[in-house]
Amino acid sequence: MNQSQYQLAILSATILGTNYSTNSITPNQLSLGYNAIKIDFKTSFTFVSGNIYVIQLTLSNGQTLNISVVCQP
């Protein structure tokens, strides 16, 4: 089985409800199963520790994926 056929590139990330968007995502691939990514919005936006934010990922297959994240210091 070729695992690369189950990978998608993450093209961008946007914090829903804001104008903040970035393509600075590491790693910029999603695979089947658990994925851990780091997104750098490079902004002065003040994230509040413990708050939940919804981030929309735009994927290489044209789909979007909304994920809920908890801000950690």
Backbone torsions as a table, in degrees:
resi	resn	phi	psi	omega
1	MET	NA	129.8	178.9
2	ASN	-87.7	106.7	-175.2
3	GLN	-66.3	-25.7	-178.3
4	SER	-62.4	-23.9	177.4
5	GLN	-69.7	-11.8	179.0
6	TYR	-107.0	18.3	178.2
7	GLN	-110.8	144.5	175.3
8	LEU	-128.1	142.1	174.8
9	ALA	-81.2	142.9	172.7
10	ILE	-94.9	115.8	-176.4
11	LEU	-85.5	-36.3	-179.7
12	SER	-160.8	166.2	177.2
13	ALA	-136.6	137.7	180.0
14	THR	-131.0	136.1	173.0
15	ILE	-81.9	113.8	-177.7
16	LEU	-61.6	140.7	-178.6
17	GLY	87.9	0.9	178.5
18	THR	-132.9	178.0	173.7
19	ASN	-100.7	12.5	-175.5
20	TYR	-85.0	122.7	-179.1
21	SER	-142.4	152.4	179.9
22	THR	-154.7	159.4	169.2
23	ASN	-119.0	15.4	177.3
24	SER	-88.9	85.7	-173.2
25	ILE	-130.5	129.8	-177.5
26	THR	-131.7	127.6	-17.9
27	PRO	-68.7	163.0	-176.4
28	ASN	-100.5	30.0	178.4
29	GLN	-126.7	143.5	170.4
30	LEU	-113.3	139.0	176.7
31	SER	-121.4	170.2	174.0
32	LEU	-59.8	142.4	176.5
33	GLY	94.6	-154.6	-176.3
34	TYR	-75.3	135.1	176.9
35	ASN	-131.0	136.8	173.5
36	ALA	-119.6	123.5	180.0
37	ILE	-130.0	156.4	175.5
38	LYS	-116.8	128.8	-178.9
39	ILE	-117.0	125.6	179.2
40	ASP	-109.5	108.0	-178.8
41	PHE	-82.7	-9.6	176.2
42	LYS	45.6	55.8	-176.9
43	THR	-140.1	165.0	176.6
44	SER	-89.1	6.7	177.5
45	PHE	-54.5	131.5	-178.8
46	THR	-91.9	107.0	175.2
47	PHE	-80.6	138.0	-179.2
48	VAL	-101.1	123.0	-179.2
49	SER	-56.5	130.6	179.6
50	GLY	92.2	-16.8	177.8
51	ASN	-72.8	151.7	177.3
52	ILE	-101.1	129.7	178.0
53	TYR	-120.0	146.6	176.1
54	VAL	-104.1	122.4	-179.6
55	ILE	-113.2	131.2	178.1
56	GLN	-100.9	120.8	176.2
57	LEU	-95.6	132.6	172.9
58	THR	-99.0	124.7	-172.6
59	LEU	-104.1	161.5	-175.7
60	SER	-67.3	-15.3	178.5
61	ASN	-92.0	7.5	178.4
62	GLY	91.8	-8.9	-180.0
63	GLN	-85.8	162.0	171.7
64	THR	-117.8	152.9	-179.1
65	LEU	-133.1	120.2	177.1
66	ASN	-93.3	128.1	179.4
67	ILE	-125.4	141.1	175.2
68	SER	-96.1	130.6	-178.5
69	VAL	-128.6	150.7	175.7
70	VAL	-106.6	126.7	179.7
71	CYS	-67.9	127.3	176.9
72	GLN	-119.3	136.6	-178.9
73	PRO	-67.5	NA	NA
